[in-house]
């Protein structure tokens, strides 16, 4: 069976050697044809040959992996992003719905990423744009988010989300155009990344866009009526947060 070729771009020498060794020792079907520690070094080598799989660190000194991708807009390699334990970077990948290897990684993490690369699962250009903006401009609020459905990935405007409802390990998104989308992530996952985007968890099963609140009804335990006339319960634990927000309007 023909081996897959790979190329590793990582600016930390120790991390580079570790990743190369882990690939060489545990994935015999993959041949490493080159490594680089900077965008310039990688660009020179990638001009000569393009690997099947590109392991790409996000932060490369004063540059980023996106700088390399801009040099090769038609790169055919499957990209496996590698990033350190940085809150901004992790949130960026979640917004873009793009998989990544988090340093320090496990062999299981590496195996999963390689498996997806073999299946030719790759991010869309729109997802990469979201990821790039989130990583390179961490203090700028994003306008879009990628959502993984069962059969596709869709890009939506955050402002168009009315609310999210938990469905066990899934989340249903409700939009202003009266459509809804079922996503294979938990409500907590989205609550964590949308909390700084005007969203409020009102109940164990509900996350709402604050700008969509029409009124708060105190009777029957307390519930919200949104602009689309949906009724959203407010749990006892979340009642103080809701009232505090409404008083601040």
Short mmCIF file of the C-alpha atoms (twelve columns), coordinates in Angstrom:
data_MODEL
# 
_entry.id   MODEL 
# 
loop_
_atom_site.group_PDB 
_atom_site.id 
_atom_site.type_symbol 
_atom_site.label_atom_id 
_atom_site.label_alt_id 
_atom_site.label_comp_id 
_atom_site.label_asym_id 
_atom_site.label_seq_id 
_atom_site.Cartn_x 
_atom_site.Cartn_y 
_atom_site.Cartn_z 
_atom_site.pdbx_PDB_model_num 
ATOM 1   C CA . UNK A 1   0.000   0.000  0.000  1 
ATOM 2   C CA . UNK A 2   1.315   3.422  -0.953 1 
ATOM 3   C CA . UNK A 3   2.382   5.525  1.999  1 
ATOM 4   C CA . UNK A 4   0.841   8.905  2.730  1 
ATOM 5   C CA . UNK A 5   3.332   11.761 2.723  1 
ATOM 6   C CA . UNK A 6   3.360   14.372 5.479  1 
ATOM 7   C CA . UNK A 7   5.073   17.636 6.339  1 
ATOM 8   C CA . UNK A 8   5.392   19.170 9.821  1 
ATOM 9   C CA . UNK A 9   5.565   22.917 10.502 1 
ATOM 10  C CA . UNK A 10  6.331   23.703 14.163 1 
ATOM 11  C CA . UNK A 11  8.537   26.488 15.561 1 
ATOM 12  C CA . UNK A 12  9.342   24.760 18.855 1 
ATOM 13  C CA . UNK A 13  12.221  22.354 18.226 1 
ATOM 14  C CA . UNK A 14  11.317  19.990 21.076 1 
ATOM 15  C CA . UNK A 15  7.655   19.866 20.007 1 
ATOM 16  C CA . UNK A 16  8.730   19.344 16.394 1 
ATOM 17  C CA . UNK A 17  10.974  16.401 17.277 1 
ATOM 18  C CA . UNK A 18  8.289   14.873 19.479 1 
ATOM 19  C CA . UNK A 19  5.601   15.052 16.783 1 
ATOM 20  C CA . UNK A 20  7.940   13.649 14.142 1 
ATOM 21  C CA . UNK A 21  8.905   10.759 16.426 1 
ATOM 22  C CA . UNK A 22  5.278   10.009 17.349 1 
ATOM 23  C CA . UNK A 23  4.263   9.894  13.690 1 
ATOM 24  C CA . UNK A 24  7.257   7.803  12.633 1 
ATOM 25  C CA . UNK A 25  6.927   5.262  15.448 1 
ATOM 26  C CA . UNK A 26  3.152   4.844  15.539 1 
ATOM 27  C CA . UNK A 27  1.920   5.480  12.007 1 
ATOM 28  C CA . UNK A 28  4.012   3.403  9.630  1 
ATOM 29  C CA . UNK A 29  1.686   4.232  6.748  1 
ATOM 30  C CA . UNK A 30  2.824   7.868  6.881  1 
ATOM 31  C CA . UNK A 31  6.142   9.083  5.494  1 
ATOM 32  C CA . UNK A 32  7.495   12.428 6.721  1 
ATOM 33  C CA . UNK A 33  9.031   14.181 3.731  1 
ATOM 34  C CA . UNK A 34  10.009  17.413 5.438  1 
ATOM 35  C CA . UNK A 35  9.862   19.710 8.453  1 
ATOM 36  C CA . UNK A 36  10.103  23.455 8.965  1 
ATOM 37  C CA . UNK A 37  10.258  25.848 11.916 1 
ATOM 38  C CA . UNK A 38  9.039   29.008 10.161 1 
ATOM 39  C CA . UNK A 39  6.665   30.179 7.450  1 
ATOM 40  C CA . UNK A 40  9.531   31.166 5.141  1 
ATOM 41  C CA . UNK A 41  11.306  27.833 5.561  1 
ATOM 42  C CA . UNK A 42  8.070   25.908 5.008  1 
ATOM 43  C CA . UNK A 43  7.150   27.969 1.936  1 
ATOM 44  C CA . UNK A 44  10.475  27.217 0.242  1 
ATOM 45  C CA . UNK A 45  10.070  23.477 0.779  1 
ATOM 46  C CA . UNK A 46  6.383   23.318 -0.123 1 
ATOM 47  C CA . UNK A 47  7.111   24.974 -3.473 1 
ATOM 48  C CA . UNK A 48  8.922   21.777 -4.452 1 
ATOM 49  C CA . UNK A 49  6.398   19.235 -3.214 1 
ATOM 50  C CA . UNK A 50  2.997   19.119 -1.545 1 
ATOM 51  C CA . UNK A 51  2.365   16.407 1.060  1 
ATOM 52  C CA . UNK A 52  -0.864  14.472 1.553  1 
ATOM 53  C CA . UNK A 53  -1.057  15.747 5.137  1 
ATOM 54  C CA . UNK A 54  0.272   19.040 6.516  1 
ATOM 55  C CA . UNK A 55  0.705   19.283 10.304 1 
ATOM 56  C CA . UNK A 56  0.523   23.027 10.874 1 
ATOM 57  C CA . UNK A 57  1.189   24.913 14.102 1 
ATOM 58  C CA . UNK A 58  -1.015  27.995 14.485 1 
ATOM 59  C CA . UNK A 59  1.531   30.348 16.067 1 
ATOM 60  C CA . UNK A 60  4.912   30.437 14.301 1 
ATOM 61  C CA . UNK A 61  7.022   33.129 15.952 1 
ATOM 62  C CA . UNK A 62  5.699   36.480 14.728 1 
ATOM 63  C CA . UNK A 63  3.772   34.734 11.959 1 
ATOM 64  C CA . UNK A 64  0.858   32.283 11.873 1 
ATOM 65  C CA . UNK A 65  -0.037  29.171 9.963  1 
ATOM 66  C CA . UNK A 66  -2.540  31.277 8.030  1 
ATOM 67  C CA . UNK A 67  0.341   33.222 6.485  1 
ATOM 68  C CA . UNK A 68  1.571   29.964 4.987  1 
ATOM 69  C CA . UNK A 69  -1.893  29.081 3.679  1 
ATOM 70  C CA . UNK A 70  -2.150  32.491 2.002  1 
ATOM 71  C CA . UNK A 71  1.093   31.788 0.138  1 
ATOM 72  C CA . UNK A 72  -0.440  28.529 -1.148 1 
ATOM 73  C CA . UNK A 73  -4.162  29.271 -1.696 1 
ATOM 74  C CA . UNK A 74  -4.530  26.134 -3.830 1 
ATOM 75  C CA . UNK A 75  -2.792  23.804 -1.416 1 
ATOM 76  C CA . UNK A 76  -4.192  20.281 -1.840 1 
ATOM 77  C CA . UNK A 77  -2.815  18.903 1.431  1 
ATOM 78  C CA . UNK A 78  -5.166  17.891 4.235  1 
ATOM 79  C CA . UNK A 79  -4.392  20.190 7.156  1 
ATOM 80  C CA . UNK A 80  -4.089  19.043 10.757 1 
ATOM 81  C CA . UNK A 81  -3.840  22.146 12.947 1 
ATOM 82  C CA . UNK A 82  -1.732  22.029 16.101 1 
ATOM 83  C CA . UNK A 83  -2.129  24.570 18.901 1 
ATOM 84  C CA . UNK A 84  -1.022  25.142 22.485 1 
ATOM 85  C CA . UNK A 85  -3.359  25.399 25.492 1 
ATOM 86  C CA . UNK A 86  -4.473  28.935 24.743 1 
ATOM 87  C CA . UNK A 87  -8.030  29.980 25.614 1 
ATOM 88  C CA . UNK A 88  -8.347  32.277 22.604 1 
ATOM 89  C CA . UNK A 89  -7.105  29.609 20.184 1 
ATOM 90  C CA . UNK A 90  -9.382  26.922 21.611 1 
ATOM 91  C CA . UNK A 91  -12.406 29.224 21.430 1 
ATOM 92  C CA . UNK A 92  -11.435 30.083 17.845 1 
ATOM 93  C CA . UNK A 93  -11.482 26.440 16.795 1 
ATOM 94  C CA . UNK A 94  -14.856 25.957 18.480 1 
ATOM 95  C CA . UNK A 95  -16.364 28.930 16.651 1 
ATOM 96  C CA . UNK A 96  -15.025 27.632 13.339 1 
ATOM 97  C CA . UNK A 97  -16.012 24.009 14.089 1 
ATOM 98  C CA . UNK A 98  -12.577 22.857 12.966 1 
ATOM 99  C CA . UNK A 99  -10.756 19.959 14.607 1 
ATOM 100 C CA . UNK A 100 -7.318  20.460 16.064 1 
ATOM 101 C CA . UNK A 101 -4.603  18.792 18.126 1 
ATOM 102 C CA . UNK A 102 -4.101  20.474 21.471 1 
ATOM 103 C CA . UNK A 103 -0.556  20.442 22.855 1 
ATOM 104 C CA . UNK A 104 0.288   18.447 24.867 1 
ATOM 105 C CA . UNK A 105 -1.622  15.841 22.865 1 
ATOM 106 C CA . UNK A 106 -2.182  12.115 23.324 1 
ATOM 107 C CA . UNK A 107 -1.576  9.421  20.725 1 
ATOM 108 C CA . UNK A 108 -5.345  8.958  20.648 1 
ATOM 109 C CA . UNK A 109 -5.761  12.630 19.670 1 
ATOM 110 C CA . UNK A 110 -3.163  12.212 16.949 1 
ATOM 111 C CA . UNK A 111 -4.786  9.035  15.662 1 
ATOM 112 C CA . UNK A 112 -8.228  10.652 15.436 1 
ATOM 113 C CA . UNK A 113 -6.867  13.602 13.471 1 
ATOM 114 C CA . UNK A 114 -4.965  11.388 11.054 1 
ATOM 115 C CA . UNK A 115 -8.051  9.202  10.577 1 
ATOM 116 C CA . UNK A 116 -10.137 12.253 9.631  1 
ATOM 117 C CA . UNK A 117 -7.405  13.410 7.260  1 
ATOM 118 C CA . UNK A 118 -7.471  10.003 5.565  1 
ATOM 119 C CA . UNK A 119 -11.222 10.361 5.119  1 
ATOM 120 C CA . UNK A 120 -10.533 13.695 3.437  1 
ATOM 121 C CA . UNK A 121 -12.549 15.628 5.997  1 
ATOM 122 C CA . UNK A 122 -11.351 19.178 5.561  1 
ATOM 123 C CA . UNK A 123 -12.608 22.613 6.616  1 
ATOM 124 C CA . UNK A 124 -14.380 24.916 4.192  1 
ATOM 125 C CA . UNK A 125 -12.853 28.259 3.236  1 
ATOM 126 C CA . UNK A 126 -15.490 30.087 5.302  1 
ATOM 127 C CA . UNK A 127 -14.488 28.080 8.388  1 
ATOM 128 C CA . UNK A 128 -10.834 28.952 7.864  1 
ATOM 129 C CA . UNK A 129 -11.775 32.632 7.602  1 
ATOM 130 C CA . UNK A 130 -13.610 32.447 10.944 1 
ATOM 131 C CA . UNK A 131 -10.652 30.647 12.510 1 
ATOM 132 C CA . UNK A 132 -8.148  33.148 11.149 1 
ATOM 133 C CA . UNK A 133 -10.107 36.144 12.437 1 
ATOM 134 C CA . UNK A 134 -10.616 34.560 15.859 1 
ATOM 135 C CA . UNK A 135 -6.915  33.709 16.258 1 
ATOM 136 C CA . UNK A 136 -5.331  36.828 14.778 1 
ATOM 137 C CA . UNK A 137 -7.844  39.305 16.270 1 
ATOM 138 C CA . UNK A 138 -8.760  37.754 19.637 1 
ATOM 139 C CA . UNK A 139 -10.269 40.964 21.030 1 
ATOM 140 C CA . UNK A 140 -12.654 41.392 18.106 1 
ATOM 141 C CA . UNK A 141 -16.141 39.950 18.379 1 
ATOM 142 C CA . UNK A 142 -16.868 37.448 15.654 1 
ATOM 143 C CA . UNK A 143 -19.952 37.825 13.479 1 
ATOM 144 C CA . UNK A 144 -20.302 34.227 12.335 1 
ATOM 145 C CA . UNK A 145 -20.133 30.722 13.768 1 
ATOM 146 C CA . UNK A 146 -19.839 27.292 12.112 1 
ATOM 147 C CA . UNK A 147 -22.374 24.625 13.063 1 
ATOM 148 C CA . UNK A 148 -21.881 20.889 12.535 1 
ATOM 149 C CA . UNK A 149 -25.102 19.126 11.560 1 
ATOM 150 C CA . UNK A 150 -25.341 15.411 10.896 1 
ATOM 151 C CA . UNK A 151 -24.608 15.752 7.194  1 
ATOM 152 C CA . UNK A 152 -23.023 19.171 6.646  1 
ATOM 153 C CA . UNK A 153 -21.407 22.269 8.123  1 
ATOM 154 C CA . UNK A 154 -23.279 25.563 7.912  1 
ATOM 155 C CA . UNK A 155 -22.035 29.096 8.561  1 
ATOM 156 C CA . UNK A 156 -24.529 31.389 10.315 1 
ATOM 157 C CA . UNK A 157 -24.622 34.973 11.563 1 
ATOM 158 C CA . UNK A 158 -24.552 35.020 15.364 1 
ATOM 159 C CA . UNK A 159 -27.045 37.912 15.445 1 
ATOM 160 C CA . UNK A 160 -29.613 35.742 13.628 1 
ATOM 161 C CA . UNK A 161 -29.721 33.164 16.433 1 
ATOM 162 C CA . UNK A 162 -32.818 33.584 18.623 1 
ATOM 163 C CA . UNK A 163 -32.207 30.757 21.057 1 
ATOM 164 C CA . UNK A 164 -30.716 27.316 21.589 1 
ATOM 165 C CA . UNK A 165 -32.387 24.356 23.234 1 
ATOM 166 C CA . UNK A 166 -30.738 21.282 24.699 1 
ATOM 167 C CA . UNK A 167 -31.670 17.869 23.363 1 
ATOM 168 C CA . UNK A 168 -29.492 15.479 25.403 1 
ATOM 169 C CA . UNK A 169 -26.108 15.557 23.644 1 
ATOM 170 C CA . UNK A 170 -27.496 17.672 20.809 1 
ATOM 171 C CA . UNK A 171 -28.517 21.326 20.536 1 
ATOM 172 C CA . UNK A 172 -31.273 22.823 18.415 1 
ATOM 173 C CA . UNK A 173 -30.654 26.347 17.084 1 
ATOM 174 C CA . UNK A 174 -33.653 28.573 16.310 1 
ATOM 175 C CA . UNK A 175 -33.195 31.450 13.843 1 
ATOM 176 C CA . UNK A 176 -34.983 34.672 12.965 1 
ATOM 177 C CA . UNK A 177 -36.024 33.328 9.551  1 
ATOM 178 C CA . UNK A 178 -38.132 30.653 11.316 1 
ATOM 179 C CA . UNK A 179 -35.684 27.841 10.541 1 
ATOM 180 C CA . UNK A 180 -33.983 25.549 13.023 1 
ATOM 181 C CA . UNK A 181 -30.900 23.348 12.956 1 
ATOM 182 C CA . UNK A 182 -29.960 20.323 15.059 1 
ATOM 183 C CA . UNK A 183 -26.262 20.284 15.956 1 
ATOM 184 C CA . UNK A 184 -24.239 17.413 17.420 1 
ATOM 185 C CA . UNK A 185 -22.845 19.378 20.391 1 
ATOM 186 C CA . UNK A 186 -24.123 19.947 23.911 1 
ATOM 187 C CA . UNK A 187 -25.772 23.181 25.019 1 
ATOM 188 C CA . UNK A 188 -22.932 23.741 27.505 1 
ATOM 189 C CA . UNK A 189 -20.468 23.745 24.615 1 
ATOM 190 C CA . UNK A 190 -22.284 26.668 22.984 1 
ATOM 191 C CA . UNK A 191 -23.089 28.376 26.269 1 
ATOM 192 C CA . UNK A 192 -19.360 28.569 27.022 1 
ATOM 193 C CA . UNK A 193 -18.366 30.138 23.698 1 
ATOM 194 C CA . UNK A 194 -21.395 32.433 23.272 1 
ATOM 195 C CA . UNK A 195 -21.492 33.880 26.792 1 
ATOM 196 C CA . UNK A 196 -19.546 36.953 25.652 1 
ATOM 197 C CA . UNK A 197 -21.839 37.422 22.644 1 
ATOM 198 C CA . UNK A 198 -24.999 38.625 24.378 1 
ATOM 199 C CA . UNK A 199 -26.304 35.145 25.168 1 
ATOM 200 C CA . UNK A 200 -27.739 34.088 28.517 1 
ATOM 201 C CA . UNK A 201 -28.328 30.637 29.972 1 
ATOM 202 C CA . UNK A 202 -31.809 30.872 31.542 1 
ATOM 203 C CA . UNK A 203 -32.317 27.210 32.272 1 
ATOM 204 C CA . UNK A 204 -30.509 23.884 32.086 1 
ATOM 205 C CA . UNK A 205 -32.089 23.371 28.655 1 
ATOM 206 C CA . UNK A 206 -32.183 26.920 27.273 1 
ATOM 207 C CA . UNK A 207 -29.730 29.511 25.989 1 
ATOM 208 C CA . UNK A 208 -31.145 32.768 24.590 1 
ATOM 209 C CA . UNK A 209 -30.027 35.826 22.663 1 
ATOM 210 C CA . UNK A 210 -30.609 38.681 25.138 1 
ATOM 211 C CA . UNK A 211 -31.629 41.053 22.357 1 
ATOM 212 C CA . UNK A 212 -34.592 38.765 21.588 1 
ATOM 213 C CA . UNK A 213 -36.260 39.198 25.016 1 
ATOM 214 C CA . UNK A 214 -39.686 40.860 24.846 1 
ATOM 215 C CA . UNK A 215 -40.864 40.493 28.437 1 
ATOM 216 C CA . UNK A 216 -40.378 38.615 31.687 1 
ATOM 217 C CA . UNK A 217 -43.426 37.066 33.352 1 
ATOM 218 C CA . UNK A 218 -42.992 36.635 37.105 1 
ATOM 219 C CA . UNK A 219 -45.898 34.203 37.640 1 
ATOM 220 C CA . UNK A 220 -45.773 30.418 37.198 1 
ATOM 221 C CA . UNK A 221 -42.203 30.266 38.454 1 
ATOM 222 C CA . UNK A 222 -41.013 32.920 36.022 1 
ATOM 223 C CA . UNK A 223 -40.508 32.708 32.258 1 
ATOM 224 C CA . UNK A 224 -39.448 34.853 29.324 1 
ATOM 225 C CA . UNK A 225 -41.404 35.694 26.211 1 
ATOM 226 C CA . UNK A 226 -39.162 36.293 23.227 1 
ATOM 227 C CA . UNK A 227 -39.852 38.390 20.138 1 
ATOM 228 C CA . UNK A 228 -40.873 35.268 18.215 1 
ATOM 229 C CA . UNK A 229 -43.454 34.651 20.994 1 
ATOM 230 C CA . UNK A 230 -41.703 31.554 22.302 1 
ATOM 231 C CA . UNK A 231 -41.929 30.980 26.074 1 
ATOM 232 C CA . UNK A 232 -38.618 30.178 27.754 1 
ATOM 233 C CA . UNK A 233 -38.537 28.942 31.355 1 
ATOM 234 C CA . UNK A 234 -36.245 30.584 33.893 1 
ATOM 235 C CA . UNK A 235 -34.844 28.263 36.531 1 
ATOM 236 C CA . UNK A 236 -34.590 29.291 40.177 1 
ATOM 237 C CA . UNK A 237 -30.807 29.316 39.912 1 
ATOM 238 C CA . UNK A 238 -30.845 31.602 36.854 1 
ATOM 239 C CA . UNK A 239 -33.604 33.985 37.981 1 
ATOM 240 C CA . UNK A 240 -31.170 36.435 39.610 1 
ATOM 241 C CA . UNK A 241 -29.058 36.613 36.419 1 
ATOM 242 C CA . UNK A 242 -32.132 37.304 34.296 1 
ATOM 243 C CA . UNK A 243 -33.510 40.003 36.599 1 
ATOM 244 C CA . UNK A 244 -30.076 41.613 36.928 1 
ATOM 245 C CA . UNK A 245 -29.791 41.824 33.135 1 
ATOM 246 C CA . UNK A 246 -33.301 43.252 32.714 1 
ATOM 247 C CA . UNK A 247 -32.721 45.915 35.364 1 
ATOM 248 C CA . UNK A 248 -29.603 47.024 33.509 1 
ATOM 249 C CA . UNK A 249 -31.521 47.762 30.301 1 
# 
